[in-house]
Amino acid sequence: MAVLPFGLMLTFSLLTVRLVHKSSKQRRSLSSCIKSKSDTAMPKSRLTSASDIPLTRMMLFSSFYFVVATLPISIYFIVESYIKPSASDEVKARLDFSWSVCYILQYTIYGINFYVYVASNAHYRHVFKQICRCVKRYVTLSTINNCFINELVLQ
């Protein structure tokens, strides 16, 4: 079951890398043509947005991490289908342990995305810091209000 998402993600990740590589070649040739036809070069912002490169890196990292994290569970399901029917209790216990490790590794995909976004996106970091400040301010105010209300009730 896990082989299908793994295969799709791997295929589309490789196609994305190919497309990014092809477009960067075209962008370089376009910029060299523009420079050669005129004395002034075209502004870089017209050729590539400043946010395109980090966003592309982030998406490629997320895609490849998905492939890496789902590869063990995909291999496990294939191996298990051949071994488990005629396996001893010890082998079944090892397979169960392997399944647990692979399953936990697969769930790291959801946890790692937060860190990838924070590391690669300045806007995300800025908004996250604002949210943290609001939560901290709310917690502080609600704690003060609760203490004040509790003191009034106790008196």
C-alpha positions in Angstrom: 0.0 0.0 0.0 2.8 2.4 0.8 4.6 1.6 -2.5 2.1 3.7 -4.5 2.6 7.0 -2.7 6.4 6.4 -2.6 6.5 5.7 -6.4 4.4 8.7 -7.2 6.4 11.1 -5.0 9.7 9.8 -6.4 8.5 10.1 -10.0 7.2 13.6 -9.5 10.2 14.7 -7.5 12.5 13.6 -10.3 10.3 15.4 -12.8 10.5 18.5 -10.7 14.3 18.4 -10.5 14.4 17.9 -14.3 12.1 20.9 -14.9 14.0 23.2 -12.5 17.3 22.3 -14.1 15.8 22.9 -17.6 14.3 26.2 -16.6 17.5 27.4 -15.0 19.4 26.6 -18.2 16.7 28.6 -20.2 16.9 31.4 -17.7 20.7 31.6 -18.1 20.5 31.6 -21.9 17.8 34.2 -21.8 19.7 36.5 -19.6 22.9 36.1 -21.8 20.8 36.9 -24.9 19.4 40.0 -23.3 22.8 41.2 -22.1 24.3 40.7 -25.5 21.5 42.6 -27.3 21.6 45.6 -25.1 24.2 47.4 -23.1 22.2 47.2 -19.9 21.2 43.9 -18.4 17.7 43.0 -17.5 17.0 43.3 -13.7 17.4 40.0 -12.0 14.0 40.3 -10.4 12.3 40.0 -13.9 14.2 36.7 -14.5 13.9 35.1 -11.1 11.9 36.1 -8.1 13.9 36.2 -4.9 11.4 33.9 -3.2 11.4 31.3 -6.1 14.8 29.7 -5.2 14.2 29.2 -1.5 10.6 28.0 -2.2 11.9 25.5 -4.8 14.5 24.2 -2.4 12.0 23.9 0.3 9.6 21.9 -1.9 12.3 19.7 -3.3 13.6 19.0 0.2 10.1 18.1 1.5 9.5 15.9 -1.5 12.8 14.0 -1.2 12.4 13.7 2.6 9.0 12.1 1.9 10.6 9.6 -0.4 13.4 8.9 2.1 11.0 8.5 5.0 8.5 6.3 3.2 11.1 4.0 1.5 11.7 1.8 4.6 7.9 1.2 5.1 7.6 0.4 1.4 10.4 -2.1 1.6 9.0 -3.5 4.8 5.6 -4.3 3.2 7.3 -6.0 0.3 9.6 -8.1 2.5 6.8 -8.9 5.0 4.5 -10.3 2.3 7.1 -12.9 1.5 8.5 -13.7 5.0 5.7 -13.4 7.5 3.4 -16.4 6.4 6.0 -19.0 7.2 8.0 -17.1 9.9 8.9 -18.3 13.4 7.8 -16.3 16.4 11.2 -14.7 16.7 11.1 -13.5 13.1 7.6 -12.2 13.5 8.7 -10.2 16.6 11.6 -8.7 14.6 9.2 -7.8 11.8 6.9 -6.2 14.3 9.7 -4.2 15.7 10.9 -3.2 12.2 7.4 -2.1 11.4 7.3 0.1 14.5 10.6 1.8 13.6 9.5 2.3 9.9 6.1 3.6 11.0 7.7 6.2 13.3 10.1 7.2 10.6 7.3 7.7 8.2 5.5 10.0 10.7 8.6 12.3 11.0 7.5 13.8 7.7 4.8 15.7 9.5 7.1 17.0 12.2 10.0 18.0 10.0 7.9 20.2 7.7 7.6 22.8 10.5 11.4 23.1 10.8 11.9 23.2 7.0 9.4 26.1 6.7 11.0 28.0 9.6 14.5 27.5 8.1 13.7 28.4 4.6 11.0 31.1 4.6 11.6 34.5 6.2 7.9 35.5 6.0 6.9 32.3 7.8 9.5 33.0 10.5 8.2 36.5 10.9 4.5 35.4 11.2 5.4 32.6 13.6 7.3 35.0 15.9 4.2 37.3 15.9 2.0 34.4 16.8 4.3 33.4 19.6 4.3 37.0 21.0 0.5 37.1 20.9 0.2 33.7 22.7 2.7 34.8 25.3 0.9 38.0 25.9 -2.5 36.2 26.0 -1.2 33.6 28.5 0.3 36.4 30.7 -2.9 38.5 30.7 -5.2 35.5 31.3 -3.0 34.3 34.2 -3.1 37.7 35.8 -6.9 37.9 35.3 -7.4 34.4 36.7 -5.2 35.3 39.8 -7.2 38.5 40.3 -10.5 36.7 40.0 -9.4 33.9 42.3 -8.3 36.5 44.9 -11.7 38.3 44.7 -13.6 35.0 45.1 -11.5 33.9 48.1 -12.0 37.1 50.0 
